[in-house]
Amino acid sequence: MAGEKTCGIGLIGAGIVGGGVAELLMTRRELLARRTGLDLELTAVADVDVERAAAMGVPRDRIVSDYRRLFDNPDIKVVVELIGGTGVAAEAVMAAIDAGRHVVTANKALLARRGREIFARAGKAGCIVAFEAAVAGGIPLLISLREGLIVNRFRSLLGIVNGTCNYILSRMAASGLSFADCLAEAQRLGFAEADPSADIDGLDSGHKVALLSALAFETWIDFSSLHIEGIQNVQDEDIRIARDLGYTLKLLGVIRPETPPELAADGPGGGTGRLFLSVHPSFLHDGDPLAGVSGSLNAVRTDGDAVMESLFYGRGAGRYPTASAVVSDIVAVAAATFFGGRGPRWFPPERNAYELAPMADYRTRYYLRFTVRDKPGVLGAITTVLGRNGVSIAAAHQFEGNHPNGVASVCIVSHTAREGDILTSLTEIGGMDFMQGNPALIRIEE
Amino acid sequence: MAGEKTCGIGLIGAGIVGGGVAELLMTRRELLARRTGLDLELTAVADVDVERAAAMGVPRDRIVSDYRRLFDNPDIKVVVELIGGTGVAAEAVMAAIDAGRHVVTANKALLARRGREIFARAGKAGCIVAFEAAVAGGIPLLISLREGLIVNRFRSLLGIVNGTCNYILSRMAASGLSFADCLAEAQRLGFAEADPSADIDGLDSGHKVALLSALAFETWIDFSSLHIEGIQNVQDEDIRIARDLGYTLKLLGVIRPETPPELAADGPGGGTGRLFLSVHPSFLHDGDPLAGVSGSLNAVRTDGDAVMESLFYGRGAGRYPTASAVVSDIVAVAAATFFGGRGPRWFPPERNAYELAPMADYRTRYYLRFTVRDKPGVLGAITTVLGRNGVSIAAAHQFEGNHPNGVASVCIVSHTAREGDILTSLTEIGGMDFMQGNPALIRIEE
């Protein structure tokens, strides 16, 4: 490596992704040196389980059990946090910043929940916190939003950003099996964790949506105010009905300004007004490129007012795809350290371009399904309530479905309607004597 | 703009894309200042047609007819070349470099043909030549390859990188009309130029493939050695037959190492052996995400050994999408000027990672169509020759098609075969007395 500057890397967390990062750094040191002019040295790995780190092929004299030991070594310029979660990971990131180290992390939960504090602390210390791998794994999405599309104001962002949910929904559609059966299968095959709640409840997608909002819409939200619905209540019946109607069900992160920016206009806020931010199961028309993204893949579609529609598609998780993104951050941070420049330095917007809009004001087409006792006048009663609340109906169907005798499904597809009017209608309809259980509400994104 | 550093921009060429760049720089000065910390000033626009520049809203005292005037102004740090072609554009780029200016260009023809010389000259002068807009227009593809996926060695790259060809092929498939009819339609609608030859002959795609080879495969080729077939000879009959077989026809840029790199292996060349580089009409299975990219859109699919399959999809041309990419380069170059660092600095590889492989050694499945006099033994004669040359047949069909009496089409789909063996067979078959005209050969990419 004669001639290259050596940049020491300290890695915290020798798990799946940590192992991939260590392997890539060790086996591709020459390749990266040729491509970057930097000798990236995996100087030390910290993990409470020393044996796990040793099994990755890291020499034992480079393994420590206490991550704080990394900060004693002045050669370590970049600290890579791959513990995950908001406990020890938060302490490690704060400690690294306090020790004046640049940080690379894939930790979407930590940044979505405590990002303001972390970025402020990093700013004060002059440190970079890079997080390409935190959203959409291996897909170079954040650098594309932050740099490649920098002149755009976005009219919308729709993303499939959780591979576990996409795998389960794809399997439900392909097999006709229930959510519970497909979750169990995903767990057997390693596509879902033993405790899958952070994925299926939509929290993981929510973390990513919060970060995408900050990057692409200059709007940093309090994570607790985000609207999140997971896939845990998705019924196979709705997937079947939707298929007949030409729709595919996906868990989407959705970001939409209430009034999309226009190309000609400009404002100091990069947009003005209110922003809808949500994670929810959505029907997409079968012809939509996002509808064709199946299995554990991720995809994000943006609509920039200059560039128009773009789609980024690839592996959102997994050992090497995520490690690919982490290493790209390591390279960028190391380059900024040795060659100067801002590198992947980023801080949340000082002033939000948008306010958060309440979902009651969301406007789209809605799919509603009611389980009813099959008696005369039911369809009329439901449609009358919707009409009175200003919801115009595009299609209505009544099925016998799989229900026992005398119970049927009524399925309504609305024209574009205001969500508050839909919810008011559902409350009214819910009080009617023919109703059995709760209605299903699924937004149709177009 | 208090507090920001002002970076003067000189724009050469007030055409479609130049107008878009000027408009974005003028209307989004504040937005860009907020996002970048830089005040990007459109200091001067050069165009031989001064009125055209004035029509873009540029104040007259900022318009010059001779681009060399831009170099007199020391405030102009970045020169944007949007003339296109390899004539005046080459002189302007060389002159800008000689005047010590960083260059942003969308000129794929110039870089593919004279890139070595230009980058060498820029290197000596300490100048950046940035060219995000040269491939796939608005899609942030080059930054993704150069930075986001930097640790990967690619196993393949397939791209639809010419919107004109994709529009024509999409229309042929949808309408059943001939190439000539669809070209005329594309010209009427502004999707093809009055002289469409650079697009339909595949040259434009070839320029992009040459640049992608350098960026993603560290292999810079002599442009004249690139294998290029356009769409000018595509027959509507083949599109129809293919549709029945479940294939869609696309003009693809294809880059494939003969021996794909493996994740575990590493070599100083980032890959070794030979590289297939080609532009040719290809059949893709209907389920392939690239097959669904229709109209004037572009898409590039890469297979990196760490990140696996990624797809980048969006507008490959057009005023604002291309301007979006040009402005991203302007921002990156300006940031490097004022904040330091390497910015989008890139130079062709000093040593090629791969040698160019002859297409005779290409291996894929082939679609062949022969127009024959319909007499006994024709199918047998054709398949016998193929078999003798080691080409194994997956399917064979004989159609009456649209031909006059006594003439038929014989269509063969091979298993994976060596292209040289296919060509030897075609020569032999071409000499047989039942042959009418030339056979069609279309590669099936999987």
Interface residues (C-beta under 8 A of the other chain):
Chain A: G20 L24 T27 R28 E30 L31 L32 R34 R35 T36 E132 G138 I139 P140 I143 S144 E147 G148 L149 I150 V151 N152 R153 E218 L263 A264 D266 P268 G270 P289 G292 G304 D305 A306 V307 M308 E309 S310 L311 F312 Y313 G314 R315 G318 Y320 P321 A323 S324 A325 V327 S328 V331 A332 A335 A336 F339 G340 G341 R342 G343
Chain B: G20 L24 T27 R28 E30 L31 L32 R34 R35 T36 E132 G138 I139 P140 I143 S144 E147 G148 L149 I150 V151 N152 R153 E218 L263 A264 D266 P268 G270 P289 G292 G304 D305 A306 V307 M308 E309 S310 L311 F312 Y313 G314 R315 G318 Y320 P321 A323 S324 A325 V327 S328 V331 A332 A335 A336 F339 G340 G341 R342 G343
